[in-house]
Amino acid sequence: MPELPEVEIIRRYLDDALRGRVIESVTILLPRQLKHPDPEDFRVLVRGQRIERVARRGKYLLIHLQEGGHLVFHLRMTGSLVYEPQGTAVETGHTRMVFSLAGGGALRFSDIRTFGCVYGFAAGEEIAVPGLQSLGPEPLSDDFTSSYLAAAIKGRKQPVKSFLLDQRHIAGLGNIYADEALFLARIDPRRAAGSRERAGVQAPGRSRPEGPARWPQRRRHDLPRLPQRRGRIRPPPGAPLCLPSRGQTVPSLWQACREDHRRRQGHAFLCTLPAVRHPFPKGSPGRECVLCGGTFIIFLQLPATIILSIV
């Protein structure tokens, strides 16, 4: 599902492509995805309108029209808005709506699972889209501050991930970025949102401990073996992933392994070496780690990437 960064990229792309273009006509192929108004009124609303700009609020895309009208799109799970510079032929696959533009080209709204929705509002009409008016501040806006977040989570007992996904608190976040943020902050997503100190968030007036938290030390024979499943890596519990830089040589990868083991044990590597430069065939054991004695195992070999781990 597109979240704030993806929708913002779409907005910038469409704003550059559509600003100043005139909508000549619209073809509605799946009327139930048009939530407001009815199809005939929608055609009248957009016909001959110049696109002033494309904006975004949370995960919503808003197209501002010349005479004060607005088009609102929510892509949901599988929706997409694509500008086609050449041709206006209507596809019969997953295309749900086509806006033909004067001078050639079209804006195509497609949606495989048909969860997306489209709204149209005339000038002066209230933009009555469920959830749009109640959105919280944008994460990158001036309104989103540490003070705002501290006040919003104070005393809340709901899981912190549920809090982050609530669009009334923070606009645009979804599962992807909520999970990644909590992982990087080492916060259990099931923890109560208001338990800031126990969740690892610095409380006012208290200093954070110096340096990163220590990973549990394990002896070499205590390290569990990693399951060799194609396309999936499961490092030992508590083991960090090391990400060598792209184009790194095999000897430097081993050196990184050696340096990493000076600080912590039980590690796994995602190697971005081009496959043609690596000496080990897919699925076979590789060379032993010079420090821990573990073996490089090739999990997955893509056209330009080999994924390794140390067991």
N, C-alpha and C positions, 0 to 999 in steps of 0.2 A: 504494500500500500504506500503510495507516495506520501512522504511526510514533508515538514517545512522546507528542508534544503532542496528536495527534489521539485516541489511545487514552485519554489523561488526560481530555480533554474528554468523551469517551463515558462514562468512569467517573463523572465528577461528575454528568453528566446522569442516568445510571441509578441512582446512589446516592440522589439526591433523589427519583426517581420510584418506586423499588422498596423502599426501606428500610421494614421492617415489614410488607410485603405477604406473603401466603401463596400458595404455588404449589398450585393445585388439581389440575392434571394437566399432562401434557406429550404433545404429538403429534410423533412422529419421522417425518419425510417422506423423509429420505435417511439411512438407518442407517450408511452407510460413513463419514460425517463424525463419528459418535460413536465415539471411539477406546477409551473405557473408561467403564463396564463394558458388558455386552451390553444391548440395548434394554429388555428386561423388568426387569432389575435397576436400570437407570437410572430407569425409571418409579417403581419402588418407593422408590428413594432420594430422589426429589424430591417425591413426593406428600405434601401436607400440611405441608411445611417452610416456616417463616417465614424471609424473607431478612433477615439481620442487617445486612450492609453489602456494598458493592461496592468491591473493592480493585484495584490494578494493580501488576504487576511487569514492567518492561520493556514489551514489547508484549502481554503476557498480561493478560486480565481475569479476576479471581477473585471469585466470588460466595460469601460465607460464609453458611452455613445455620445455623438455630437450634441444632440438636443436634450441631454440630461438623463437619458435612459441607461439602464444597466443590465448586463447579462452576468449571471452568477453560475459558476460550475463547481461541482465537487466531484473529484475523480474516484473517490472511494478506493476499492481494491484494485481494479484493473482498467480504470478509465484512462484515456489519453486524448490530448488535443495536439494535432499536428497540422502545421501549415504546409500546403503543397503549392509551390510556385507555378507548376505546370499542370494544366488540365483540371477539370472539375468533374470527372467521371465519378459516378456514385458506385461504391462497392456494395456488394450484397452480403459480405461476411459478417464482421463485427462492427461495421460502421453504423452508428445510430443517428447521426445528424451531420449535414454538410452545409456550410455557409459558403456560397459562391461569391467571389469578390469581383468587382468591376475591374476590367483590364486583365482578367485571367487569374488563375490560382483559386485556392479554396482552403477553408479551415475545416478540418475533419475531426469530429468527436466520435471516438470508438470506445467500446467497452465490452469485453468478453463476457463478464458475469452480470452485467447490466445493473450493478449496484449504484453507479454514478447518477447524478441528477443535474438538471439544468433549470434555471429560473430566468424569467425576463420581467423587467419592471420599467414602466414608462416614467417620464420625467415627473417629479413630484410625488410619485407613489412610494409608499414605505417599502423598504427592502425587507420583506418578511420571510427570511430564510431561517428555519429552525436551527438554533445553535449559533448563528452568526453574531447576533447582537450580544450574546452572553460570553463571548470569548474573553479570556484573560489577556494579559500583556504579551507582546512578542518577546521571545527569549533574548533577542539582540537589540531591543528597544531601550530607550532611557528609562522607561517605566519599570523595567524588570531589574530590580536591585536586590542586594543581599538583605536589605531591610524589609523589602516587600516579601521575599521568600520566607524570612524568619517569622514574619507576622502571619503569613498564610498557613504555615505548617504548625504553628504553636498549638499544642494541646491535641493535635489530631491523632487518632488511634488507627485510622485506616492504613493499609500497607502503603509504603512510600511509592511503590510503582503505580498503584492505583491513583495516588495523588498526582503524580506526574502526567498520567494519561488523561486526567480530567481537564478538558479544554477550558473550563471556567477559571482554572488557576494559571495555566501556561498554554498559550495557543500554539498549535502546530506539532507538538510532540506526539510520537506514536511508540509502538513496541520497539522498533529498531534503536532509536536514540535514547529512549528511557533505559533499555537494557544496557547499552554501551556505557552510558553515563554512570549508572549504578555500579557496573563492573569496574570501571576505572577508579571510582571513588571507594571501592571495596565496601559497598553497602548492600546488605541483604535486601532484596526487593520485597520480602515479606515483613520487614521490620516496620514498626509504627512510624508514620511520617514525623510525628512530633518528638520522637526520641533522638534528638540531634546528637547529643553527646555519645550515646551508645552506638549510634550509627556511623560514627567517625567524622561527623561534621563539627567543625570547631565551634564551640559555644562562646558567646561574648565573655570577655574577661579571662579566658583560659587559653593557655598556649598549647600548641600541638607538640607531640614528641618529636625530637630531632631524628631525621632520617626515616627511610621506609621501614615498615614493619618487617620483622625477620620471618623468613619462611621456615617452616619446621625442618630441622636437620634430620636426614635419614642416612643410615648406612647403606652401602651399595647393594647388599643382598636383600635389604628391606624394600627396595623400590619395586613396585608392581610393574609387570610388563604391559605395554600399550597394545590394545587390540588392533590388529592390522586389517582395517576396513577401508576400502577405497573411498576416497573423498571425505573421510572423517578422521579427525585426530582427537584423541582423548588422553591428555597428559596425566601423569599421576596426580592425585589430590594435592593441592597446594603448590604444584609445579608451575612456574611461569613459562610463557612462550617467548622465545627470543626471535627477533625478526632481522636477520642479516640484510644488508643493503643489496639492491639489485645489481647484478653483475659481479658480486663478490666471488673470489676464487675459492676453490676447495681448501687449499692450505689455510687461507685466512678464516674460513668457516671453522676449521678445527682449532685455530688459535682462539677464536671467539668462544668456542666450547670450553677451552682450557681456562680462559679468563673468567668465564661465567661461573665455573665450578669453584673458583676461589671464594665466591660470595655465597653460593647456594647450591644445593644438590637437588636432583630430580628434575631435570629440565628437558624440554623438547624444542626442536628447531623447525621453523618454516623456512626452507631454503628457496631463494628465488634465482638459483643458478639456471641458465639455459640448459635444457636437457642434453644438447650435443656436447656440452663441456664437462658433463659429469661422467665418471668412469664406471658407475654401477648400473646394471640393468634393472628395470622395474621389478619389484617384488623380491629382490634378492638381498641378503644381508650385505651391509657395506663394511667399511673399515672400523676398527674399534676406536672409541674415544681415547685419546692419549692420557686423559686424566682419570676418568671414572671407569674406564673399561667397558662402558656400554657400547652398543653397536648401532651404527646408523642404519635405519630401515627406511626404504623408499615406500611411502604410502601411496602416492599418486603421481603419475607422470603426465603432465599436460604438454601441449606443443612447445611452450616456452618456460615451463616451471616444473620443478621437482619438489615434492613435499617430503621432508625427512623428519625423523624423530630419533631420539636416543633412548634406548631401553636398558 
